[in-house]
């Protein structure tokens, strides 16, 4: 559990994460405004209604209903077992790589060894219905990387994922081990055939999930899982993939987050080589051994990863933005400049950011390079603008300005 977290704080974190209508982006916004989660549930209905639907604001002011209270109690009971952990956004163990996402999960369920999170990570993904050679390659690459101290990240799926986890575990206790990101609650295993593998990972590596206990493996959960796989690693290796597959989506997300993308080539006659060949044509690095990956990544630290401020610090940032007389940075758009926004209720940081966002979608990497802001500061302001209705986030994680912005907050 989070260091020095009281039960009151934990209950508040769990409650916010279980409220289905909140979502990660709004929870992060509320944290930046109010502070810790217990401060959010203690805030007045009027204060909350500035950022939430009035019904949702009123519900947060009430004690949890019986069903929600039961889910909170079950989670705290689960937490008492050995090697069970809850990692919140305020926890020092929370994987800082996830702050590159637009919607980092406010709460992660972890089962296993938390020291795994301190190791350099590489994701290995690929086809569920892999060939024998594909699974052998995934196992061999994962074992080699783990022997060199790398933690292998994957999604516990059949085929390439399972072979990669097994290969990393076969490197032994001296290796970098493996981290499995689940598309279910952490108390469930999908596919069921990987029950033994999941037990090995929980013992020698780490299982991680953003989904509440008991959550089944629904189709739309796996793209959510894939974004965490893409974000956690310094790169992603695609072993086998069809021309249209979830593995290619994971690779695309990794590229958008500034991670390296690697692919193993195969036969031109194999349908499962087409996805890898397409990635190579688009700029992915062709690799023939695990050493190729290590040499490529040896000099590069993952860019843009800084320890996020605690919620109180984020509150201070938000307060500074709203303070009368606050001046935008020299790089911010000001009145009379193209793209400037002088509407009331928009702080200097938000104005500076809005001035960089037009009708054409723009990615996080470009915005961060343009403004030279820490990723947590950038994400906080993007969330404020999105909730305020000034910008939209597209399906591929880019941002664009709304044609007709609503009234200011």
C-alpha positions in Angstrom: 0.0 0.0 0.0 1.2 3.6 -0.4 3.8 4.6 2.2 2.2 6.3 5.2 -1.2 6.3 3.7 -4.0 6.3 6.2 -7.1 4.1 5.8 -9.1 7.3 5.2 -6.9 8.3 2.3 -6.9 4.8 0.9 -10.7 4.6 1.0 -10.9 7.9 -0.8 -8.5 6.8 -3.5 -10.5 3.5 -4.0 -13.8 5.3 -4.0 -12.7 7.8 -6.7 -11.3 5.0 -8.8 -14.6 3.0 -8.6 -16.9 5.9 -9.6 -17.7 4.9 -13.2 -18.6 8.4 -14.4 -15.4 10.1 -13.2 -12.6 8.6 -15.3 -8.9 9.1 -15.0 -8.7 12.5 -16.6 -11.3 14.1 -14.3 -9.8 12.5 -11.2 -6.5 14.0 -12.1 -8.1 17.4 -12.6 -9.8 17.2 -9.2 -6.5 16.2 -7.6 -4.8 19.2 -9.2 -7.5 21.5 -7.8 -8.4 20.1 -4.4 -5.3 18.2 -3.3 -5.5 14.7 -1.9 -8.6 12.4 -2.6 -10.0 12.8 0.9 -10.0 16.6 0.2 -12.1 15.9 -2.9 -14.8 13.9 -1.1 -14.8 16.5 1.6 -15.3 19.5 -0.8 -18.6 21.3 -1.0 -21.1 20.4 -3.7 -20.8 23.9 -5.2 -17.0 23.6 -5.5 -17.2 20.1 -7.1 -19.9 21.3 -9.5 -17.5 23.6 -11.2 -15.8 20.6 -12.6 -18.4 17.8 -12.5 -22.0 17.2 -13.5 -24.2 18.4 -10.6 -25.5 14.9 -9.9 -22.0 13.5 -9.7 -20.9 16.4 -7.4 -23.8 15.7 -5.1 -23.1 12.0 -5.1 -19.5 12.5 -4.0 -20.7 14.5 -1.0 -22.7 11.5 0.2 -21.4 8.4 1.9 -20.8 5.5 -0.5 -23.8 3.4 -1.2 -23.9 -0.3 -0.1 -22.6 -1.7 -3.3 -19.7 0.8 -3.5 -18.9 0.4 0.2 -18.7 -3.4 -0.2 -16.3 -3.0 -3.2 -14.1 -0.6 -1.1 -14.1 -3.1 1.8 -13.2 -6.0 -0.5 -10.3 -4.1 -1.9 -8.9 -3.2 1.5 -9.3 -6.9 2.5 -7.4 -8.0 -0.6 -4.7 -5.5 0.3 -3.9 -7.4 3.5 -2.5 -10.4 1.7 1.2 -10.8 1.2 2.7 -9.0 -1.9 -0.6 -7.3 -2.6 -0.2 -3.5 -3.2 -2.2 -0.5 -4.3 -0.2 2.1 -6.1 -1.8 5.6 -6.2 -0.7 8.6 -8.2 0.8 9.9 -4.9 2.8 6.7 -4.2 6.6 6.8 -4.8 6.3 3.3 -6.3 3.9 4.4 -9.0 5.5 3.9 -12.4 6.5 7.4 -13.5 6.6 6.2 -17.2 2.8 6.2 -17.1 2.7 10.0 -16.6 3.5 10.3 -20.3 -0.1 9.1 -20.9 -3.0 11.5 -21.2 -4.9 9.4 -18.7 -2.6 7.7 -16.2 -4.7 5.3 -14.0 -5.3 7.0 -10.6 -5.0 3.6 -8.9 -3.0 0.4 -9.9 -3.4 -3.0 -8.3 -0.1 -4.9 -8.0 0.7 -8.4 -7.0 4.3 -9.4 -6.7 7.6 -7.7 -6.3 7.5 -3.9 -6.4 11.3 -3.7 -6.9 10.6 -4.9 -10.5 9.4 -1.3 -11.2 12.9 0.1 -10.7 14.4 -1.9 -13.6 14.7 -0.9 -17.2 11.8 -2.2 -19.2 11.1 -3.4 -22.7 7.8 -4.6 -24.0 7.5 -7.6 -26.2 4.2 -8.2 -28.0 2.8 -10.1 -30.9 0.2 -12.5 -32.3 -2.0 -14.6 -30.0 -2.0 -17.4 -32.6 1.7 -17.3 -33.1 3.8 -19.8 -35.0 6.2 -22.2 -33.2 9.2 -20.1 -34.5 7.5 -16.9 -33.3 7.1 -18.2 -29.8 10.7 -19.5 -29.8 11.9 -16.1 -30.9 9.9 -14.3 -28.2 11.2 -16.7 -25.5 14.8 -16.4 -26.7 14.7 -12.5 -26.9 13.0 -12.2 -23.5 15.4 -14.6 -21.8 18.4 -12.7 -23.3 17.1 -9.3 -22.3 16.2 -10.6 -18.8 19.7 -12.0 -18.3 21.0 -8.5 -19.1 18.9 -7.0 -16.4 15.9 -5.9 -18.4 12.3 -6.4 -17.2 10.2 -7.8 -20.0 6.7 -6.3 -20.1 3.8 -7.9 -21.9 0.0 -8.5 -21.6 -0.3 -12.2 -20.5 -2.1 -13.1 -23.7 -1.7 -16.3 -25.5 1.1 -16.8 -28.1 3.9 -14.2 -28.1 3.0 -12.6 -24.8 3.0 -15.9 -22.8 6.3 -17.0 -24.5 7.9 -13.6 -23.6 6.9 -13.9 -19.9 8.1 -17.5 -19.8 11.4 -16.6 -21.4 12.1 -13.8 -18.9 11.3 -16.1 -16.0 13.6 -18.8 -17.3 16.5 -16.3 -17.0 16.3 -17.1 -13.2 16.4 -15.0 -10.1 19.4 -13.0 -11.2 17.5 -11.8 -14.3 15.4 -8.7 -14.8 12.2 -10.7 -14.5 8.9 -9.8 -16.1 5.8 -7.6 -15.6 2.4 -8.6 -16.9 -0.3 -6.0 -17.4 -3.7 -7.5 -17.2 -6.9 -6.7 -19.0 -8.9 -8.0 -16.1 -9.1 -7.5 -12.4 -5.9 -8.6 -10.7 -7.7 -11.5 -9.0 -8.6 -13.0 -12.4 -6.5 -14.7 -15.0 -7.2 -14.5 -18.7 -6.8 -16.7 -20.6 -7.5 -19.3 -18.0 -4.7 -21.5 -19.5 -2.2 -19.0 -18.1 -3.1 -19.6 -14.5 0.2 -21.3 -13.7 2.2 -18.7 -15.6 0.4 -15.9 -13.7 1.3 -17.6 -10.4 5.0 -17.7 -11.5 4.9 -14.1 -12.4 3.3 -13.1 -9.1 6.0 -15.0 -7.3 9.1 -13.9 -9.3 7.8 -10.8 -11.1 4.8 -8.5 -11.0 1.2 -8.5 -12.1 -0.3 -5.1 -12.7 -3.9 -4.0 -13.4 -5.9 -0.8 -13.4 -9.2 -2.6 -13.2 -11.2 -3.2 -10.0 -11.2 -6.6 -8.4 -13.5 -9.1 -10.2 -13.4 -7.3 -13.5 -13.8 -9.8 -16.3 -11.8 -9.8 -19.6 -14.1 -7.7 -21.8 -13.0 -6.8 -25.4 -12.6 -3.1 -24.8 -10.4 -3.7 -21.8 -7.5 -5.0 -23.8 -6.8 -1.7 -25.8 -6.7 0.0 -22.4 -4.2 -2.6 -21.2 -2.1 -2.1 -24.3 -1.6 1.6 -23.7 0.1 0.7 -20.3 2.3 -1.9 -22.0 3.3 0.7 -24.6 4.1 3.4 -21.9 6.0 1.2 -19.4 8.8 0.2 -21.7 11.7 2.2 -23.1 10.8 0.4 -26.3 8.5 -2.3 -27.7 9.5 -5.3 -29.8 6.9 -6.8 -32.1 7.7 -10.5 -32.8 4.9 -11.5 -35.1 1.8 -9.6 -36.2 -0.8 -9.7 -38.9 -1.4 -6.6 -41.1 -4.2 -5.5 -38.7 -3.6 -6.4 -35.1 -3.6 -5.1 -31.5 0.2 -5.5 -31.5 0.5 -2.8 -34.2 -1.7 -0.5 -32.2 0.6 -1.0 -29.2 3.6 -0.3 -31.4 1.9 2.9 -32.7 1.1 4.1 -29.2 4.7 3.4 -28.1 6.0 5.5 -31.1 3.7 8.4 -30.2 5.0 8.3 -26.7 8.6 8.6 -27.9 9.5 5.0 -27.3 11.6 3.0 -29.7 9.9 0.4 -31.9 11.6 -2.8 -32.9 10.4 -5.6 -35.2 11.7 -9.0 -36.2 11.4 -9.7 -39.9 10.0 -13.0 -41.3 9.1 -14.8 -44.4 7.4 -12.7 -47.1 4.9 -15.6 -47.5 3.8 -15.6 -43.8 0.7 -13.5 -42.9 2.2 -13.0 -39.4 5.2 -11.3 -40.9 3.2 -8.6 -42.7 2.7 -6.4 -39.6 6.4 -6.5 -38.7 7.4 -5.7 -42.3 4.9 -2.8 -42.3 6.5 -1.4 -39.1 10.0 -1.7 -40.6 8.9 0.2 -43.7 7.5 2.9 -41.4 10.8 3.3 -39.5 10.8 0.6 -36.9 14.3 -0.9 -36.3 14.9 -4.3 -37.7 16.5 -6.6 -35.1 17.9 -10.1 -35.3 19.0 -10.5 -31.7 18.4 -9.2 -28.3 21.8 -7.6 -28.3 20.6 -5.4 -31.2 18.0 -3.9 -28.9 20.3 -3.5 -26.0 22.9 -1.6 -28.1 20.2 0.7 -29.5 18.8 1.6 -26.1 22.1 1.6 -24.2 22.7 5.3 -24.7 19.1 6.5 -24.4 17.2 7.2 -21.2 13.5 7.5 -21.6 12.8 11.2 -22.4 10.3 13.3 -20.5 10.1 11.2 -17.4 10.2 13.3 -14.3 8.9 12.5 -10.9 5.4 14.1 -10.8 4.6 16.6 -8.1 2.5 15.4 -5.2 -1.2 16.5 -5.5 -0.5 19.4 -3.1 2.2 20.7 -5.4 -0.2 20.3 -8.3 -2.8 22.3 -6.3 -0.2 25.0 -5.9 0.4 25.1 -9.6 -3.4 25.4 -10.2 -3.7 28.2 -7.6 -0.8 30.1 -9.1 -2.4 30.0 -12.5 -5.6 31.4 -11.1 -3.9 34.1 -9.0 -4.8 37.7 -10.0 -1.9 39.4 -11.7 -0.2 36.2 -12.8 1.7 36.8 -16.0 2.2 34.2 -18.7 5.7 33.0 -19.5 7.6 34.9 -22.2 6.7 32.1 -24.7 3.0 32.3 -24.0 0.6 33.9 -26.5 -0.6 37.3 -25.4 -3.3 39.6 -26.6 -2.9 40.5 -30.3 -0.8 37.4 -31.1 -2.1 34.7 -33.3 -3.8 31.9 -31.4 -3.9 33.9 -28.1 -6.9 33.4 -25.8 -7.8 36.1 -23.4 -11.0 34.7 -22.0 -11.6 35.1 -18.3 -11.1 32.0 -16.1 -8.2 30.7 -18.2 -4.8 30.9 -16.5 -1.5 31.8 -18.1 -0.4 28.2 -18.5 -3.7 27.2 -20.2 -3.5 30.3 -22.5 0.1 29.4 -23.5 -0.9 25.9 -24.2 -4.1 26.8 -26.1 -2.1 29.1 -28.3 -0.1 26.0 -29.5 -3.2 24.0 -30.3 -5.1 24.7 -33.6 -7.8 22.9 -35.6 -5.3 20.3 -36.8 -4.5 17.6 -34.2 -1.1 17.9 -32.5 0.7 15.2 -30.5 2.1 15.3 -26.9 5.7 15.1 -28.1 5.3 18.3 -30.3 3.6 20.2 -27.5 6.2 19.2 -24.9 9.1 20.1 -27.3 7.4 23.4 -28.1 6.7 24.5 -24.5 9.6 22.7 -22.8 7.3 21.8 -19.8 7.5 18.8 -17.6 5.0 16.1 -18.7 2.9 16.5 -15.5 2.5 20.2 -16.0 1.5 19.7 -19.6 -1.0 16.9 -18.8 -2.5 19.0 -16.0 -3.2 21.9 -18.3 -4.5 19.6 -21.1 -6.9 18.1 -18.7 -8.2 21.5 -17.6 -8.7 22.6 -21.2 -10.4 19.3 -22.2 -12.8 19.4 -19.2 -13.5 23.1 -19.9 -14.5 22.2 -23.4 -11.8 24.2 -25.1 -10.0 21.2 -26.8 -10.8 17.6 -27.8 -8.6 14.6 -27.6 -8.7 12.5 -30.8 -8.8 8.7 -30.9 -5.0 8.6 -31.5 -4.1 10.6 -28.5 -3.6 14.0 -30.2 -5.3 17.3 -29.3 -7.2 19.9 -31.4 -9.0 23.1 -30.6 -12.8 23.0 -30.6 -14.4 25.1 -33.4 -16.8 26.9 -31.0 -15.4 27.0 -27.4 -18.1 27.2 -24.7 -18.2 29.9 -22.0 -15.2 30.0 -19.7 -15.1 28.1 -16.4 
